[in-house]
């Protein structure tokens, strides 16, 4: 007769811990955690990854006898998978921020559309640049890198050994603060072009007071801002490589930080 407690102690409990870490990745990571993917599919993918990884993860884990300690262990593993997805989401959040800044400068801020990946209203340029970044990430197999980072995390941070310390908190703060810096780097060319237009129109307003600057300024912002954005598209695609490399580096730093390295 099979002892259910021994079965739970040796196999099922360890599998649930692995499943909690894989589930965390599908909560917030770019593309894999998007809201337009049905929850059933994301749950099935997380379960499938846990089944595949379970024979590979040979680290023995001591299951607490107390249900509360076991629930805390489940939560810690879920948080680890969530952090891997969170770092990836931060990289693409910078693109959203850059799009919002450019929308306000060019004049598209009054036009919003629903983003199916986040369930929120975002500006027109921000939506275009975000969706383009997702497509390029899929083309260069960036989602495979996220899955590889999840699999590698079991080697770097064995089950129930994650360390959540001040160093990890500082690293998360630095990654979050980089959203503003990266977003401004992307939006700077268009912002600078609009600034030059505003300076020129200010000079015209002083030298030719009879000219209606407000009537001329709005279509001029739209025309030149969109033109500069189109010229920057090849460079934006190249800059995405920098963003993705920084994302992979930050994921590696977060995993090593949780390992106490």
N, C-alpha and C positions, 0 to 999 in steps of 0.2 A: 504494500500500500504506500502511495506517495505521500510524504509529509508536505503539506502545503506551505508550512512555515519555512522549511528548508528550501523549497523551490523558490519562494519569494525572496529568501535571503540570498540565494546564489545567482539567480537568473533574472527574474522579473523585476526586482527592485533595481538592479544595475541597468537593465534595459530602459526603465523609466527615467533614470538619471541621464542616460545618453539621449533619450528622446527629448527631454526638457532642454538640453543644450542645442540640439538641432532645431527645435521649435522656436527658440529665441531668434535664430537667424531669419526666419520667415515672418517675423513681426514687424521689422522696421527697415530691413535692407533694401537698397534700390532694386527695382524690378521684382525681385523675389518676394518682397513684402508689400507690393502695391495693392491697393484696395480693389482694383478691377480684376484681380485674380480671385476666384471664389475661395472662400475659407476651406471648403472641403478639399480642393486641390492642394492648397498649401499644407493642410493637415496630412494629406496622403503623401506628399513629397517629404515632409519632415519624418513621417513614420518610415518611409522607404529608406531614407538616408540612415535612420537609426538602425534599421535591420541590416543594412550593408556594413555599417561601421561596428556593429556589436561584435562580430567575430574578430575584427581587427584590434579593437581596444581590449588588450589582455591585462590591463592594470587591475589587480584585485582591489576591491573597495569594501570597507567595513560599513555595513548598513546599521544605522542606529536602531535600537529596539524601541525607542520612543517615537511615536508618530509625528510629534512636533519637530523634533530634530531632523527627522527624515524629510518633512515638508520644507524645512529651512535649507536642507541640502538640495532639494529639487529647485527651490527658488534661486539659490546661488548659481546653479548650472544654467537655469533659464536666463539669469541676468548676464552670464558670460556670453551666451549666444546672442542676446539682445545687444550687448556692447559691440560685438563684431558688426552687426547690421547697422548700429547707430553711427559708427565711424564712417561707413559707406554712405549713409544718408547725409551726414554732415558735408561730405564732398559735393554732393549734388545740391544741397541747400544753398551753397555759395553761388551756384549757377542761377537758382531762383532769385536770390537777392540781387545779383547783377542785372537780371532781367527787369526786376521791379525798379531799380535805379534808372536804367535806360528808358523804361516806359514813362517814368515821371519826367525825364528830361526831354524826350522826343515829343510826347503828347499822347501816347497810347494808354495812359493811366486810367482813362475813363472807360476803356474797353477791357472787360474781364471775361474769362471763360472758365468753365469748370474743368479742373484737372482730375481725370478719372483715377490716377495713381495715388492721389492724396485725399481726394474728396473735398478739396478746397478751391475757392476761386483765386486764380492767379492771372497776372497781366499777360498781354498778348506776346510780347517779346520773350518774357520769362518762360511761357509755355512752350514756345518754339525752341528756345535754346535748351530747355530741360529735356524735351522729347528727343531732340537731336543728340543730346549727350547719352540718353538711354540707348538709342539705336547704335551709336558708335561703341558703347560699352558692350552691347551684345555682339557686335561684329568682331571686336577684339577679344571676345571671350572673357570679359571682365566678371561676368557672373560665375564663370568657372573658378576664377581666382577667389571669390568669396567662399565658394564651396570647398576649395582646397584649403583656405585658411581655417575653416571650421574643422576639417579633417585633421589638419596639422595641430590644431589646438589640443587635441587629445594626447598628442605626443609631448607637447611642451608643458601643458597643464593637465596632468592626469585627473581622473574623476575625484571630486570632493577635496581637491587640494588648492583651489583658487584662493588667491590672497587679494583682499580688497583693502588697500591702505591709502595713505595720504598721497603717495607718489602716483597712484592710479587716478586719484581725484584731480591732481594738478595736470596730468596728461589729458584728461577729458576736458578740463577747462581750456587748455591750450588749443586742442583740436576744435573746440566750439568757437573760440575767439578767432581762429583762422578763417571762419566763414566770412566775417566782415572783410578781412584783408584780401582774401581771394576774390570775393565778389567785387570789390572796388578795383582790383587789377583788371578784371574782365570788362567792367563798365567804364574804365577810365578813358579809352579813346573816344567813345561816343559822348561821354560827359564833357571832355575837353573840347570836342568839336562844337557842341551846343553852347559851351561857354564862349567860344570865339564868335559864334553867331550873335549871342546876346551882347557882347562887347561892340561888335560892328553895328548892330541895330541901335545901341545906345549912342554911338557917335552920330549915326544918321538922325536920330531923334533930336540931337542938339544942333546939328547943322541944318536940318530941314524940318522945322517944327510942323509944317503943314502936312507932312507925310503921316499916315495912320500906321504906326508901327505895329499895333496889336493885330490889325487885319493882315498885315504882311507876315508877321512873326510866326503865327500858328502854322500855316502851310509850309513856310520855309523850314521850320523845325522838323515837320513830318518828312519833307522831301530830303533834306540833307542828312537828317538823322538816320533815315532808312538807307540812304545811299552809303553812308559810312559803315553802317552795320553789315551791309552786303559785301563791302570791300574787306571787312574784317573776318568774314566767315572762314576762309582758308586758315588764317592765323588762329582762329578760335578752335578749329578742329585740332591743330597742332598743340594748342595749349591744353586741350583735354587730356593729352598724353601725360602732361605734367601733373594734372589733377589726379588722374588715376594712379600714377606712380606714388604720389603723396598719400593717396588713400590706402594703397597696399602697405606702404611703410608704416602708416599710423596704426593699421590693424595689427601688424607685426609687433609694434611697440606696446600696444594694449595687451596682447596675449602674453608677451614676455613680462610685462609689469604684473599681470595676475599670477604669473609663475614665481614672482619674487626675484626675477633676474635683474 
